Amino acid sequence: MIRTPLISGVIHIILACLFTYFAIENVNEYGWDFFSYVLVLLATFDFGTGLRLVALHFKLKKILQQQKK
């Protein structure tokens, strides 16, 4: 099954929210340790990737609509 950029982007954004939640919980419990920074870094990369994939989906959709005209 082929995943569209929209589905992949939404999955990345959901994972980023999950990593952000875990990072907040980890900071509240243990303070800023190495694992907290890793979780924040993963969340940042996932948010960026997710937003880029969602934008790609809409760009592709726009290009395909223009080609059909």
N, CA, C and O atoms as a CHARMM CRD file, in Angstrom:
* protein
*
  276
    1    1 MET  N      0.84100  -1.17500   0.00000 PROA 1      0.00000
    2    1 MET  CA     0.00000   0.00000   0.00000 PROA 1      0.00000
    3    1 MET  C      0.89400   1.24900   0.00000 PROA 1      0.00000
    4    1 MET  O      1.83300   1.35700   0.78800 PROA 1      0.00000
    5    2 ILE  N      0.58400   2.16700  -0.88400 PROA 2      0.00000
    6    2 ILE  CA     1.35900   3.39500  -1.00600 PROA 2      0.00000
    7    2 ILE  C      0.75200   4.45300  -0.08100 PROA 2      0.00000
    8    2 ILE  O     -0.45000   4.71600  -0.11600 PROA 2      0.00000
    9    3 ARG  N      1.60500   5.04800   0.74100 PROA 3      0.00000
   10    3 ARG  CA     1.14400   6.10700   1.62600 PROA 3      0.00000
   11    3 ARG  C      1.32900   7.45200   0.94700 PROA 3      0.00000
   12    3 ARG  O      2.37600   7.71800   0.35600 PROA 3      0.00000
   13    4 THR  N      0.32700   8.28800   1.03000 PROA 4      0.00000
   14    4 THR  CA     0.42900   9.62100   0.45500 PROA 4      0.00000
   15    4 THR  C      1.24800  10.51700   1.38800 PROA 4      0.00000
   16    4 THR  O      1.40400  10.20600   2.56900 PROA 4      0.00000
   17    5 PRO  N      1.76900  11.62200   0.86200 PROA 5      0.00000
   18    5 PRO  CA     2.51200  12.54300   1.73100 PROA 5      0.00000
   19    5 PRO  C      1.64100  13.08800   2.86800 PROA 5      0.00000
   20    5 PRO  O      2.14700  13.39400   3.94800 PROA 5      0.00000
   21    6 LEU  N      0.33900  13.20600   2.62500 PROA 6      0.00000
   22    6 LEU  CA    -0.53800  13.72400   3.67700 PROA 6      0.00000
   23    6 LEU  C     -0.59300  12.76000   4.85600 PROA 6      0.00000
   24    6 LEU  O     -0.46900  13.18200   6.00600 PROA 6      0.00000
   25    7 ILE  N     -0.77500  11.48300   4.58700 PROA 7      0.00000
   26    7 ILE  CA    -0.84100  10.48700   5.66700 PROA 7      0.00000
   27    7 ILE  C      0.49500  10.41200   6.40100 PROA 7      0.00000
   28    7 ILE  O      0.52500  10.36600   7.63100 PROA 7      0.00000
   29    8 SER  N      1.58600  10.40100   5.66200 PROA 8      0.00000
   30    8 SER  CA     2.90900  10.36700   6.29400 PROA 8      0.00000
   31    8 SER  C      3.15100  11.61400   7.13800 PROA 8      0.00000
   32    8 SER  O      3.71400  11.53100   8.22900 PROA 8      0.00000
   33    9 GLY  N      2.72600  12.76400   6.63300 PROA 9      0.00000
   34    9 GLY  CA     2.88400  14.00900   7.37800 PROA 9      0.00000
   35    9 GLY  C      2.09100  14.00500   8.66800 PROA 9      0.00000
   36    9 GLY  O      2.58100  14.44800   9.70700 PROA 9      0.00000
   37   10 VAL  N      0.87300  13.51000   8.60600 PROA 10     0.00000
   38   10 VAL  CA     0.03600  13.45400   9.81500 PROA 10     0.00000
   39   10 VAL  C      0.65000  12.49200  10.83300 PROA 10     0.00000
   40   10 VAL  O      0.63900  12.77000  12.03200 PROA 10     0.00000
   41   11 ILE  N      1.18200  11.37000  10.36200 PROA 11     0.00000
   42   11 ILE  CA     1.83300  10.42300  11.27900 PROA 11     0.00000
   43   11 ILE  C      3.04300  11.07300  11.95000 PROA 11     0.00000
   44   11 ILE  O      3.25300  10.89800  13.15000 PROA 11     0.00000
   45   12 HSD  N      3.83600  11.81900  11.18600 PROA 12     0.00000
   46   12 HSD  CA     4.99700  12.50200  11.76600 PROA 12     0.00000
   47   12 HSD  C      4.56400  13.55800  12.78500 PROA 12     0.00000
   48   12 HSD  O      5.20700  13.70800  13.82400 PROA 12     0.00000
   49   13 ILE  N      3.50400  14.27500  12.50900 PROA 13     0.00000
   50   13 ILE  CA     3.03500  15.29700  13.45000 PROA 13     0.00000
   51   13 ILE  C      2.50600  14.65300  14.72900 PROA 13     0.00000
   52   13 ILE  O      2.73000  15.17000  15.82300 PROA 13     0.00000
   53   14 ILE  N      1.80900  13.53400  14.59800 PROA 14     0.00000
   54   14 ILE  CA     1.32500  12.81600  15.79200 PROA 14     0.00000
   55   14 ILE  C      2.50000  12.31900  16.62800 PROA 14     0.00000
   56   14 ILE  O      2.48600  12.43600  17.85300 PROA 14     0.00000
   57   15 LEU  N      3.51700  11.76600  15.96900 PROA 15     0.00000
   58   15 LEU  CA     4.70800  11.32200  16.69500 PROA 15     0.00000
   59   15 LEU  C      5.41200  12.49400  17.37300 PROA 15     0.00000
   60   15 LEU  O      5.90900  12.35800  18.49100 PROA 15     0.00000
   61   16 ALA  N      5.45600  13.63700  16.70600 PROA 16     0.00000
   62   16 ALA  CA     6.08700  14.81600  17.30000 PROA 16     0.00000
   63   16 ALA  C      5.33900  15.25900  18.55100 PROA 16     0.00000
   64   16 ALA  O      5.95600  15.63700  19.54700 PROA 16     0.00000
   65   17 CYS  N      4.01700  15.21200  18.50000 PROA 17     0.00000
   66   17 CYS  CA     3.22900  15.55300  19.69600 PROA 17     0.00000
   67   17 CYS  C      3.50500  14.57200  20.82200 PROA 17     0.00000
   68   17 CYS  O      3.60200  14.96700  21.98400 PROA 17     0.00000
   69   18 LEU  N      3.63100  13.30000  20.48400 PROA 18     0.00000
   70   18 LEU  CA     3.93700  12.28300  21.48600 PROA 18     0.00000
   71   18 LEU  C      5.31600  12.50600  22.09900 PROA 18     0.00000
   72   18 LEU  O      5.47200  12.42700  23.31700 PROA 18     0.00000
   73   19 PHE  N      6.31500  12.78300  21.26700 PROA 19     0.00000
   74   19 PHE  CA     7.65800  13.06200  21.78100 PROA 19     0.00000
   75   19 PHE  C      7.67200  14.32600  22.64200 PROA 19     0.00000
   76   19 PHE  O      8.38000  14.38400  23.64700 PROA 19     0.00000
   77   20 THR  N      6.90300  15.32600  22.25600 PROA 20     0.00000
   78   20 THR  CA     6.82400  16.54800  23.05200 PROA 20     0.00000
   79   20 THR  C      6.21100  16.26900  24.41900 PROA 20     0.00000
   80   20 THR  O      6.69200  16.76500  25.43700 PROA 20     0.00000
   81   21 TYR  N      5.15100  15.47400  24.43200 PROA 21     0.00000
   82   21 TYR  CA     4.51900  15.09800  25.70200 PROA 21     0.00000
   83   21 TYR  C      5.50900  14.37300  26.60900 PROA 21     0.00000
   84   21 TYR  O      5.63200  14.69200  27.79100 PROA 21     0.00000
   85   22 PHE  N      6.21700  13.38800  26.03900 PROA 22     0.00000
   86   22 PHE  CA     7.20000  12.63900  26.83600 PROA 22     0.00000
   87   22 PHE  C      8.32800  13.54500  27.32300 PROA 22     0.00000
   88   22 PHE  O      8.81600  13.38100  28.44200 PROA 22     0.00000
   89   23 ALA  N      8.73800  14.48400  26.50300 PROA 23     0.00000
   90   23 ALA  CA     9.80100  15.40800  26.91700 PROA 23     0.00000
   91   23 ALA  C      9.33700  16.27800  28.07600 PROA 23     0.00000
   92   23 ALA  O     10.09100  16.50000  29.02400 PROA 23     0.00000
   93   24 ILE  N      8.10100  16.77300  28.01100 PROA 24     0.00000
   94   24 ILE  CA     7.57300  17.61100  29.10000 PROA 24     0.00000
   95   24 ILE  C      7.47600  16.79900  30.38700 PROA 24     0.00000
   96   24 ILE  O      7.84900  17.27800  31.45800 PROA 24     0.00000
   97   25 GLU  N      6.97500  15.56900  30.28000 PROA 25     0.00000
   98   25 GLU  CA     6.88100  14.71100  31.46400 PROA 25     0.00000
   99   25 GLU  C      8.26100  14.40200  32.03700 PROA 25     0.00000
  100   25 GLU  O      8.43900  14.38600  33.25500 PROA 25     0.00000
  101   26 ASN  N      9.23000  14.15900  31.17200 PROA 26     0.00000
  102   26 ASN  CA    10.57600  13.84400  31.61900 PROA 26     0.00000
  103   26 ASN  C     11.22900  15.04900  32.30400 PROA 26     0.00000
  104   26 ASN  O     11.91100  14.89200  33.31700 PROA 26     0.00000
  105   27 VAL  N     11.02200  16.23600  31.76000 PROA 27     0.00000
  106   27 VAL  CA    11.59500  17.44700  32.36800 PROA 27     0.00000
  107   27 VAL  C     10.95400  17.70600  33.72600 PROA 27     0.00000
  108   27 VAL  O     11.64100  18.07600  34.67800 PROA 27     0.00000
  109   28 ASN  N      9.63800  17.51400  33.81800 PROA 28     0.00000
  110   28 ASN  CA     8.96300  17.73100  35.10100 PROA 28     0.00000
  111   28 ASN  C      9.43900  16.75900  36.17400 PROA 28     0.00000
  112   28 ASN  O      9.49500  17.10600  37.35400 PROA 28     0.00000
  113   29 GLU  N      9.78100  15.54700  35.76400 PROA 29     0.00000
  114   29 GLU  CA    10.17600  14.54200  36.74100 PROA 29     0.00000
  115   29 GLU  C     11.66400  14.56400  37.06000 PROA 29     0.00000
  116   29 GLU  O     12.04400  14.47100  38.22700 PROA 29     0.00000
  117   30 TYR  N     12.52600  14.68700  36.02500 PROA 30     0.00000
  118   30 TYR  CA    13.96700  14.55400  36.22400 PROA 30     0.00000
  119   30 TYR  C     14.76000  15.81600  35.91100 PROA 30     0.00000
  120   30 TYR  O     15.96200  15.85800  36.17300 PROA 30     0.00000
  121   31 GLY  N     14.13200  16.83000  35.36500 PROA 31     0.00000
  122   31 GLY  CA    14.87200  18.01800  34.95100 PROA 31     0.00000
  123   31 GLY  C     15.44000  17.81400  33.54900 PROA 31     0.00000
  124   31 GLY  O     15.13300  16.83700  32.86500 PROA 31     0.00000
  125   32 TRP  N     16.27400  18.76600  33.14600 PROA 32     0.00000
  126   32 TRP  CA    16.83100  18.71000  31.78200 PROA 32     0.00000
  127   32 TRP  C     18.03800  17.79300  31.76800 PROA 32     0.00000
  128   32 TRP  O     19.15400  18.22200  32.06100 PROA 32     0.00000
  129   33 ASP  N     17.82100  16.54300  31.43000 PROA 33     0.00000
  130   33 ASP  CA    18.92300  15.61000  31.26000 PROA 33     0.00000
  131   33 ASP  C     19.09100  15.28600  29.77400 PROA 33     0.00000
  132   33 ASP  O     18.41600  15.86900  28.92600 PROA 33     0.00000
  133   34 PHE  N     19.98100  14.36900  29.47100 PROA 34     0.00000
  134   34 PHE  CA    20.28700  14.04200  28.08000 PROA 34     0.00000
  135   34 PHE  C     19.05300  13.52400  27.33600 PROA 34     0.00000
  136   34 PHE  O     18.81900  13.89600  26.18600 PROA 34     0.00000
  137   35 PHE  N     18.28100  12.68400  27.97800 PROA 35     0.00000
  138   35 PHE  CA    17.11300  12.09200  27.34400 PROA 35     0.00000
  139   35 PHE  C     16.06400  13.15500  26.98700 PROA 35     0.00000
  140   35 PHE  O     15.37100  13.02700  25.97700 PROA 35     0.00000
  141   36 SER  N     15.94800  14.19300  27.80600 PROA 36     0.00000
  142   36 SER  CA    15.01500  15.28300  27.51200 PROA 36     0.00000
  143   36 SER  C     15.40900  15.99800  26.22300 PROA 36     0.00000
  144   36 SER  O     14.56200  16.31000  25.38500 PROA 36     0.00000
  145   37 TYR  N     16.69000  16.24700  26.08100 PROA 37     0.00000
  146   37 TYR  CA    17.17200  16.90200  24.86400 PROA 37     0.00000
  147   37 TYR  C     16.95800  16.03000  23.63000 PROA 37     0.00000
  148   37 TYR  O     16.62500  16.53900  22.56000 PROA 37     0.00000
  149   38 VAL  N     17.14700  14.73200  23.77400 PROA 38     0.00000
  150   38 VAL  CA    16.92300  13.81000  22.65600 PROA 38     0.00000
  151   38 VAL  C     15.45500  13.83400  22.24600 PROA 38     0.00000
  152   38 VAL  O     15.14500  13.86300  21.05500 PROA 38     0.00000
  153   39 LEU  N     14.55400  13.82200  23.21700 PROA 39     0.00000
  154   39 LEU  CA    13.12300  13.85300  22.90200 PROA 39     0.00000
  155   39 LEU  C     12.72500  15.16100  22.21900 PROA 39     0.00000
  156   39 LEU  O     11.93500  15.15200  21.27600 PROA 39     0.00000
  157   40 VAL  N     13.25800  16.26400  22.68200 PROA 40     0.00000
  158   40 VAL  CA    12.96500  17.55700  22.05500 PROA 40     0.00000
  159   40 VAL  C     13.51700  17.59400  20.63300 PROA 40     0.00000
  160   40 VAL  O     12.86800  18.12100  19.73000 PROA 40     0.00000
  161   41 LEU  N     14.70400  17.04200  20.43000 PROA 41     0.00000
  162   41 LEU  CA    15.29700  16.99400  19.09800 PROA 41     0.00000
  163   41 LEU  C     14.45800  16.13300  18.15100 PROA 41     0.00000
  164   41 LEU  O     14.21600  16.52400  17.00900 PROA 41     0.00000
  165   42 LEU  N     14.02000  14.97900  18.61400 PROA 42     0.00000
  166   42 LEU  CA    13.16000  14.11700  17.79800 PROA 42     0.00000
  167   42 LEU  C     11.83900  14.80000  17.46000 PROA 42     0.00000
  168   42 LEU  O     11.35900  14.71000  16.33000 PROA 42     0.00000
  169   43 ALA  N     11.25900  15.47800  18.43300 PROA 43     0.00000
  170   43 ALA  CA     9.99600  16.18300  18.18800 PROA 43     0.00000
  171   43 ALA  C     10.18500  17.28700  17.15300 PROA 43     0.00000
  172   43 ALA  O      9.33300  17.48100  16.28500 PROA 43     0.00000
  173   44 THR  N     11.29100  18.00300  17.24200 PROA 44     0.00000
  174   44 THR  CA    11.55800  19.07800  16.28600 PROA 44     0.00000
  175   44 THR  C     11.69100  18.53900  14.86600 PROA 44     0.00000
  176   44 THR  O     11.11000  19.08700  13.92900 PROA 44     0.00000
  177   45 PHE  N     12.46000  17.46400  14.71600 PROA 45     0.00000
  178   45 PHE  CA    12.62400  16.86200  13.38500 PROA 45     0.00000
  179   45 PHE  C     11.29700  16.33100  12.85200 PROA 45     0.00000
  180   45 PHE  O     11.00400  16.47900  11.66600 PROA 45     0.00000
  181   46 ASP  N     10.49200  15.71300  13.71800 PROA 46     0.00000
  182   46 ASP  CA     9.21700  15.16400  13.26000 PROA 46     0.00000
  183   46 ASP  C      8.23000  16.27000  12.88200 PROA 46     0.00000
  184   46 ASP  O      7.51500  16.14200  11.88800 PROA 46     0.00000
  185   47 PHE  N      8.18200  17.34700  13.65600 PROA 47     0.00000
  186   47 PHE  CA     7.31400  18.46800  13.27900 PROA 47     0.00000
  187   47 PHE  C      7.73000  19.04200  11.93000 PROA 47     0.00000
  188   47 PHE  O      6.88500  19.29000  11.06900 PROA 47     0.00000
  189   48 GLY  N      9.02600  19.25300  11.74600 PROA 48     0.00000
  190   48 GLY  CA     9.51100  19.80300  10.48000 PROA 48     0.00000
  191   48 GLY  C      9.20500  18.89400   9.30500 PROA 48     0.00000
  192   48 GLY  O      8.75200  19.35500   8.25800 PROA 48     0.00000
  193   49 THR  N      9.45000  17.61000   9.47700 PROA 49     0.00000
  194   49 THR  CA     9.18300  16.64800   8.41500 PROA 49     0.00000
  195   49 THR  C      7.69000  16.55500   8.12600 PROA 49     0.00000
  196   49 THR  O      7.27700  16.50800   6.96700 PROA 49     0.00000
  197   50 GLY  N      6.88700  16.52900   9.18100 PROA 50     0.00000
  198   50 GLY  CA     5.44000  16.44500   8.99900 PROA 50     0.00000
  199   50 GLY  C      4.87300  17.64100   8.26100 PROA 50     0.00000
  200   50 GLY  O      4.05900  17.48700   7.35000 PROA 50     0.00000
  201   51 LEU  N      5.29800  18.82500   8.64900 PROA 51     0.00000
  202   51 LEU  CA     4.81100  20.03400   7.97800 PROA 51     0.00000
  203   51 LEU  C      5.26400  20.07000   6.52200 PROA 51     0.00000
  204   51 LEU  O      4.50700  20.48400   5.64300 PROA 51     0.00000
  205   52 ARG  N      6.49800  19.63800   6.26800 PROA 52     0.00000
  206   52 ARG  CA     7.00700  19.60800   4.89900 PROA 52     0.00000
  207   52 ARG  C      6.21700  18.62000   4.03200 PROA 52     0.00000
  208   52 ARG  O      5.92000  18.90600   2.87200 PROA 52     0.00000
  209   53 LEU  N      5.88300  17.47100   4.59300 PROA 53     0.00000
  210   53 LEU  CA     5.11900  16.47500   3.83700 PROA 53     0.00000
  211   53 LEU  C      3.68500  16.93800   3.56900 PROA 53     0.00000
  212   53 LEU  O      3.14900  16.69500   2.48800 PROA 53     0.00000
  213   54 VAL  N      3.06800  17.59600   4.53800 PROA 54     0.00000
  214   54 VAL  CA     1.71500  18.11500   4.31700 PROA 54     0.00000
  215   54 VAL  C      1.74500  19.19600   3.23600 PROA 54     0.00000
  216   54 VAL  O      0.87000  19.23500   2.37000 PROA 54     0.00000
  217   55 ALA  N      2.73900  20.06200   3.28600 PROA 55     0.00000
  218   55 ALA  CA     2.86600  21.09900   2.25200 PROA 55     0.00000
  219   55 ALA  C      3.11400  20.46800   0.88100 PROA 55     0.00000
  220   55 ALA  O      2.58400  20.94500  -0.12300 PROA 55     0.00000
  221   56 LEU  N      3.90800  19.40800   0.83100 PROA 56     0.00000
  222   56 LEU  CA     4.16100  18.70600  -0.42300 PROA 56     0.00000
  223   56 LEU  C      2.87500  18.12200  -0.98900 PROA 56     0.00000
  224   56 LEU  O      2.64800  18.16800  -2.19800 PROA 56     0.00000
  225   57 HSD  N      2.04300  17.58000  -0.13100 PROA 57     0.00000
  226   57 HSD  CA     0.76700  17.01700  -0.58200 PROA 57     0.00000
  227   57 HSD  C     -0.08100  18.07300  -1.28400 PROA 57     0.00000
  228   57 HSD  O     -0.62500  17.83100  -2.36100 PROA 57     0.00000
  229   58 PHE  N     -0.18600  19.24500  -0.66400 PROA 58     0.00000
  230   58 PHE  CA    -1.02000  20.28800  -1.25900 PROA 58     0.00000
  231   58 PHE  C     -0.39700  20.86700  -2.53100 PROA 58     0.00000
  232   58 PHE  O     -1.12100  21.25200  -3.44900 PROA 58     0.00000
  233   59 LYS  N      0.93200  20.93300  -2.59700 PROA 59     0.00000
  234   59 LYS  CA     1.58300  21.38200  -3.82800 PROA 59     0.00000
  235   59 LYS  C      1.33400  20.39400  -4.96200 PROA 59     0.00000
  236   59 LYS  O      1.02900  20.79500  -6.08600 PROA 59     0.00000
  237   60 LEU  N      1.46400  19.10100  -4.66600 PROA 60     0.00000
  238   60 LEU  CA     1.21100  18.08400  -5.68400 PROA 60     0.00000
  239   60 LEU  C     -0.24700  18.10700  -6.14200 PROA 60     0.00000
  240   60 LEU  O     -0.53900  17.95500  -7.32800 PROA 60     0.00000
  241   61 LYS  N     -1.14200  18.29500  -5.19900 PROA 61     0.00000
  242   61 LYS  CA    -2.56500  18.36100  -5.53200 PROA 61     0.00000
  243   61 LYS  C     -2.85200  19.55400  -6.44200 PROA 61     0.00000
  244   61 LYS  O     -3.63000  19.44300  -7.39000 PROA 61     0.00000
  245   62 LYS  N     -2.22700  20.68800  -6.15300 PROA 62     0.00000
  246   62 LYS  CA    -2.41500  21.88100  -6.96800 PROA 62     0.00000
  247   62 LYS  C     -1.85600  21.67900  -8.37500 PROA 62     0.00000
  248   62 LYS  O     -2.47800  22.08500  -9.35700 PROA 62     0.00000
  249   63 ILE  N     -0.68800  21.05400  -8.47200 PROA 63     0.00000
  250   63 ILE  CA    -0.07200  20.80100  -9.78000 PROA 63     0.00000
  251   63 ILE  C     -0.93300  19.84100 -10.59700 PROA 63     0.00000
  252   63 ILE  O     -1.12700  20.05300 -11.79400 PROA 63     0.00000
  253   64 LEU  N     -1.44400  18.80400  -9.97300 PROA 64     0.00000
  254   64 LEU  CA    -2.29200  17.84100 -10.68300 PROA 64     0.00000
  255   64 LEU  C     -3.59200  18.48100 -11.15700 PROA 64     0.00000
  256   64 LEU  O     -4.07400  18.16000 -12.24400 PROA 64     0.00000
  257   65 GLN  N     -4.16300  19.37200 -10.36800 PROA 65     0.00000
  258   65 GLN  CA    -5.39000  20.06800 -10.77900 PROA 65     0.00000
  259   65 GLN  C     -5.11600  21.00000 -11.95800 PROA 65     0.00000
  260   65 GLN  O     -5.95200  21.12800 -12.85300 PROA 65     0.00000
  261   66 GLN  N     -3.95800  21.64700 -11.96500 PROA 66     0.00000
  262   66 GLN  CA    -3.61700  22.54100 -13.07300 PROA 66     0.00000
  263   66 GLN  C     -3.36200  21.75800 -14.35600 PROA 66     0.00000
  264   66 GLN  O     -3.64700  22.25500 -15.44500 PROA 66     0.00000
  265   67 GLN  N     -2.83500  20.55100 -14.24900 PROA 67     0.00000
  266   67 GLN  CA    -2.57400  19.73400 -15.43200 PROA 67     0.00000
  267   67 GLN  C     -3.85900  19.18400 -16.03800 PROA 67     0.00000
  268   67 GLN  O     -3.92100  18.93100 -17.24200 PROA 67     0.00000
  269   68 LYS  N     -4.88300  19.00000 -15.21100 PROA 68     0.00000
  270   68 LYS  CA    -6.14800  18.46800 -15.70700 PROA 68     0.00000
  271   68 LYS  C     -6.95200  19.51000 -16.47400 PROA 68     0.00000
  272   68 LYS  O     -7.83500  19.15600 -17.25500 PROA 68     0.00000
  273   69 LYS  N     -6.65700  20.77900 -16.26200 PROA 69     0.00000
  274   69 LYS  CA    -7.42200  21.84400 -16.92500 PROA 69     0.00000
  275   69 LYS  C     -7.07900  21.95300 -18.37600 PROA 69     0.00000
  276   69 LYS  O     -7.63100  22.79800 -19.08000 PROA 69     0.00000
